[in-house]
């Protein structure tokens, strides 16, 4: 790889450097995956910090569950309901929220909406057309639209989601500057 020029001072920066040796300006390597040399620690491409973690680790470390006591309540007669109890509460840090993995689209939701949508849209078209043909054509059109929506979500889950998940698994977060970057290690 060739050396590049520092954007701030114009000095030559080696291809393996993450910052200019002369002025210390971080070198922008774009969104390309970083591949550290064997035996060297992974560094942030923006600030050169070694304090980096996989997004999966950031996500898991930022989730905590605690048992919180349930508040004492009064019933309709004003008596205190002293039933002891607690509920589990899950909290997440901002870093954990930012490191959330990509989600599959819930195709089952579309399937659960098929019948109501067909009835609603079919009935509306039937009323507008005011004919028996409208009552037949309306549900057919509504069913086709719902099927297209369902097929789109299934295609996303089958084609796009695996690539997004793979990219997420190879993405790291710098704990010093907050930069997310891909690394092949």
N, C-alpha and C positions, 0 to 999 in steps of 0.2 A: 504494500500500500504506500501511497505517496504522502509526503508531508503536506500539511495545509497551512494557510496563513491565518494568524490571529486577527479576528475582526476588530479588536480594540487598538493594538499597537503595531500590527503588521509583521511581527516576528514569525519565523518558521516554527510550526508545532508538529511534532512527530505524530504519525498516525495512531500510535498506541497511547499517546498522552490524552488525559481528560481535561487538562488545563494548560494554559500557556506557561512555559517555564520563566518567561521574562516578567509578565505583569500579573499572572495568576488568574486571568479570565478563563472561565469554563468554556470548553469547546463544545459547540452544538453539533452532535453527530446525527441528529434527526431521530427518527423512530426505529432505526436499524437495531437489530439484536446485538447486544454486547457479548463478546466471548472472551473472557479473561484467559491469559496464558496459564498453562498448567502450573499449579503450585502458587499462584498469586491470588490474593483475595479479590473478590468481586467489589468493584467500586462504582459509585454513582457517576454517571457520565456528566452531570451538571456541576456537582461540588466536590467530586473525588473522595467522598466519605466512604469508609468501609462499613458504616452502620446501615446496612441494607437487609431487608427481609422479603421473602416471597409474600405476595398478596394473600395467599392461602393462610399463612401464619399470622399476618396482620389481622385478617378477618377473624380467625379463631381466637386470638389473644384479646380482641376487643369485645368479646361477648362474655357477659357474666350473668349468672342466675342467682337470685337471693330469695330466701323465704321471708316474706314480710307479714307481720301480724295483721290480721283483719281488724278493722276499727270496730269498737263496741257500738252497737246500734240500739236505738230505742224502738219498742213496738208501738202500736197505735194507742195503747193505754198509758204510755209514758214510762213503762217499766224498762229497765236496762236488759238487753239481750246479752247475757254473759257467756254465750257459747264461744269457747276459745277456738281459735283457728288461725290459719295462715294461708297465703297464696304465693305461688312462685311468680316472680317478676324478672323479666329478662331485660337487660340494658345493653347498649352498644356504644362504643366510642365513635367519634367522628371518623377516625382512621378506619375503623372496622366497616362503617357505612360506606366509605369511599372505596374500600377493597371488596365490596360485595361481588360474588361471582355472577356471571351472566345467568339469566333465568330462562328456562324453557317457557314457551307460550302455552297456556293451558287449553289445549285443543278440546278437552272435555267440556269446557265452558260453552264452546260453540255448539257442541252436540246437545247440551242442556237448553240452549236457546232456540233450537230448530223448530220445535212444535209451536211455541208461543209466537215466534216471528212469522211462521207460515200462516197461522190463523189470523194474526193481526194484519199483516200486509195483504194477505189474500182477501180478507174481509173488506179492507179499505179499497182495494182495486175493484172488487166486486160491487161495492156501493157506488164507486165512481162510474163504472161502466154500466151498472144497473142491468146486468144480464147474467144468465147462467154461465155463459162463456167466461165472463169476468170472474166468477167464483171458481172456475176451473183454472184459468190462466193465472190468476193472482197467486194462489198457493204454489203453482209451478215456478213462477218467477221468483217468489220469495225463497223457495227451496233451493233454486239454482244459486241465488246470491249467498245464502248461508253456506252452501256447499263450497263455493269459491273461497269464502272467508276461511272455512275449516281447512281446505286444501292448502291455502297460503300459510297458515300457522303450522301445519304438518310439514310443509317443505322447509320452513324456517328451522323447525326442530331437527329435521333430518340433515339438512345441508349447511346451514349457517351456524347453528348452535355448537356443533362439535369444534369448528374452527375457533369460535369465540372462547370456548372453554379451554382449548389447548393454549391459546394466546394468554389467557388469564393465568394458567398454571406456570407459564414461563415469564410472568411479569413480576418485577420486584419494586419495592417502595423504599426510597431513602428516608430514614427516620430523621435525618438532619435537615433536608430541604423540602421533603415531601414529593419529590419527583418520582413518577412511575416510569419504569423502563423495562424493556425485554432483555433477557439474558439467556443464552444457551449454555447451560452447564450440566 
